[in-house]
Amino acid sequence: MRLLIILSFLFLGQATLSGQDVAELLKNQDFDQIGLLLASDVRLKVDNGQRIKGVDAVLREMKRTLSAFAPTRIEQNHKGSSEVEDSDYIITKLYNNQNEGLRIFVHIADQASARKISEIKVRSI
């Protein structure tokens, strides 16, 4: 089943990548797939910490943050697009079994010929 999900992302192409897809991958902690979707200059900011740049550093910090948090459900708050930058974003919340929440902002932008995650912001709520 997991292989089917990964193949569907590859065959559908990056043009259909949405913030909700990314939120689901984050909830499921599917870091292999997330790594394929990150722009080379991706940025991550967790709470009020320093901004982290680069695929490897972002993946390490996302693994650390989400492993400790253990998300179990998603609640989508808002999604939209920017005509100026030809990009999309989603603002969503992940919750764990203790009903603690993380607010996730995911920015997806056209980069060369593919849609990639260019920025992720995570904040405790």
C-alpha positions as CSV (number, residue, x, y, z in Angstrom):
1,M,0.0,0.0,0.0
2,R,2.8,2.4,0.9
3,L,4.4,1.8,-2.5
4,L,1.1,2.6,-4.2
5,I,1.0,5.9,-2.4
6,I,4.5,6.8,-3.3
7,L,4.0,5.8,-6.9
8,S,0.8,7.8,-7.1
9,F,2.7,10.9,-6.1
10,L,5.4,10.2,-8.7
11,F,3.0,9.5,-11.5
12,L,0.5,12.3,-10.8
13,G,3.4,14.7,-10.9
14,Q,4.4,17.6,-8.7
15,A,1.8,19.9,-10.3
16,T,-0.9,18.3,-8.2
17,L,1.0,18.5,-4.9
18,S,-1.1,20.2,-2.3
19,G,-0.6,21.4,1.3
20,Q,-3.1,18.8,2.4
21,D,-1.0,16.0,0.9
22,V,2.0,17.3,2.8
23,A,0.0,17.6,6.1
24,E,-1.0,14.0,5.7
25,L,2.6,12.9,5.1
26,L,3.7,14.9,8.2
27,K,0.9,13.3,10.3
28,N,2.1,9.8,9.1
29,Q,5.7,10.8,9.6
30,D,6.5,9.6,6.0
31,F,9.9,11.3,5.8
32,D,11.1,9.4,2.8
33,Q,8.3,10.8,0.7
34,I,8.6,14.3,2.3
35,G,12.3,14.4,1.4
36,L,11.4,13.9,-2.2
37,L,9.1,16.9,-2.1
38,L,11.4,19.4,-0.5
39,A,13.1,22.1,-2.5
40,S,16.9,22.2,-2.2
41,D,16.7,25.5,-0.4
42,V,13.7,24.6,1.9
43,R,13.4,26.5,5.2
44,L,11.9,25.3,8.5
45,K,11.1,27.3,11.6
46,V,9.9,25.5,14.8
47,D,8.2,27.7,17.4
48,N,10.5,30.7,18.0
49,G,13.7,28.8,17.1
50,Q,16.2,29.6,14.5
51,R,15.3,29.2,10.8
52,I,16.8,25.9,9.5
53,K,17.7,25.6,5.8
54,G,18.5,22.7,3.5
55,V,16.9,19.3,2.9
56,D,18.9,17.2,5.3
57,A,18.7,19.7,8.3
58,V,15.0,20.2,7.7
59,L,14.3,16.5,7.6
60,R,16.3,15.9,10.8
61,E,14.5,18.6,12.7
62,M,11.0,17.5,11.4
63,K,11.8,13.9,12.5
64,R,12.9,15.1,15.9
65,T,9.8,17.3,16.4
66,L,7.2,14.9,15.1
67,S,8.6,11.8,16.7
68,A,8.4,13.6,20.1
69,F,4.9,14.9,19.3
70,A,3.4,11.7,17.8
71,P,0.5,13.3,15.7
72,T,-2.7,11.3,15.3
73,R,-5.1,13.6,13.5
74,I,-5.2,16.6,11.2
75,E,-7.5,19.6,11.2
76,Q,-7.3,21.8,8.1
77,N,-7.7,25.5,8.9
78,H,-7.0,27.4,5.7
79,K,-5.6,27.0,2.2
80,G,-5.0,29.4,-0.6
81,S,-2.8,30.5,-3.4
82,S,-0.8,33.5,-4.5
83,E,-1.2,34.7,-8.1
84,V,1.9,36.8,-7.8
85,E,4.3,34.0,-6.8
86,D,2.4,31.1,-8.4
87,S,2.4,29.3,-5.1
88,D,0.1,27.5,-2.7
89,Y,-0.1,27.2,1.0
90,I,-2.0,25.5,3.7
91,I,-2.4,26.2,7.4
92,T,-3.3,23.1,9.3
93,K,-3.2,21.7,12.8
94,L,-1.8,18.3,13.9
95,Y,-3.0,16.8,17.2
96,N,-1.7,14.0,19.3
97,N,-3.4,11.6,21.7
98,Q,-3.2,14.1,24.6
99,N,-5.1,16.7,22.4
100,E,-2.0,18.9,22.2
101,G,-1.6,20.7,18.9
102,L,0.9,21.9,16.4
103,R,0.0,24.6,13.9
104,I,1.7,23.8,10.6
105,F,2.2,26.3,7.7
106,V,3.3,24.7,4.4
107,H,4.3,26.8,1.4
108,I,4.5,25.0,-2.0
109,A,6.0,26.9,-4.9
110,D,6.9,26.3,-8.5
111,Q,10.7,25.7,-8.8
112,A,12.0,25.0,-12.3
113,S,9.6,22.4,-13.7
114,A,8.3,21.0,-10.4
115,R,6.2,22.0,-7.4
116,K,8.2,21.7,-4.2
117,I,7.8,22.5,-0.5
118,S,9.8,25.7,0.0
119,E,8.9,26.5,3.6
120,I,7.4,24.9,6.7
121,K,6.6,26.6,9.9
122,V,5.6,24.7,13.1
123,R,4.2,26.3,16.2
124,S,2.9,24.8,19.4
125,I,-0.7,25.8,20.2
